[in-house]
Amino acid sequence: MATNPTTHVVGPAQLADDLAKPLAGYGCETLTAHGELTLDVPAENLLAVCWALRDNPTLRFEQLIDLCGVDYAAYGKAEWETEEASTTGFGRGVDRELDLVADDPQRFAVVYHLLSLVHNRRLRVRVYAGGAAPMVDSVIPVWAGANWFEREAFDLYGILFRGHPDLRRILTDYGFVGHPFRKDFPLSGQVEMRYDPAQRRVVYEPVSIEPRILVPKVIREDSRYARPVAESGQAGASNA
């Protein structure tokens, strides 16, 4: 049975070659990691590149699979020591005050995952949105399904999408303060709520939880952590 030669899966190198000519002049860069190709697009050329990715016959990325925000403020940093820490003790939370650069122009990014049904291949697109007031163009004119994805990225990261027809929160509560997926958002939140029986309504109050390092402590009593058989036998003999 004959096969369609356009449906075979191509690698990142071939995909990068196919992107080069249609996207020439837009200032894009390609990165390859873990067998995947990432296309870095300058923010000012985002819409032009997206139209080319969708409509160029060589590319035909007609479907937007996912869109998400990223906060690189603490990228490569961690408060937990995992390489040299032991499995016991209480010193694994080594740094509670990470040095975050809030206004880094490459702090926030928007990532798009695209699928070409015609050519059976995928592409990851990334655009940096800025630091102090992150903003990129909305891609709803290109892929209408980006509507709720962009609202989610705005809600969780505070990234603005220029030209979005209805940019408002979609996951957090009415009157929510801040954006919970930002690296500088406190883990305990900004406020806490409870039902006040006297007022017969939900009230919001300052957070009463004190910041602390949580140390998990698990006591397991099963055969995997029992004493060796030889040691148990010697102990039994001496007791006899």
Buried (B, 14 or more C-beta within 10 A) or exposed (E): EEEEEEEEEBEBEEBBEBBEEBBEEBEBEBEEEEEEBBBBBBBEBBBBBBEBBBEBEEBBBBBBBEBBBBBBBBEEEEEEEEEEEEEEEEEBBEEEEEEBEEEBEEBBBBBBBBBBEBBEBBBBBBBBBBBEEBBBBBBBEBBEEBBEBBBBBBBBBBBBBEEBEEBEBBEEEEEBEBBBBBBEBEEEBEBEEEEEEEEEEEEEEEEEEEEEEEEEEEEEEEEEEEEEEEEEEEEEEEEE
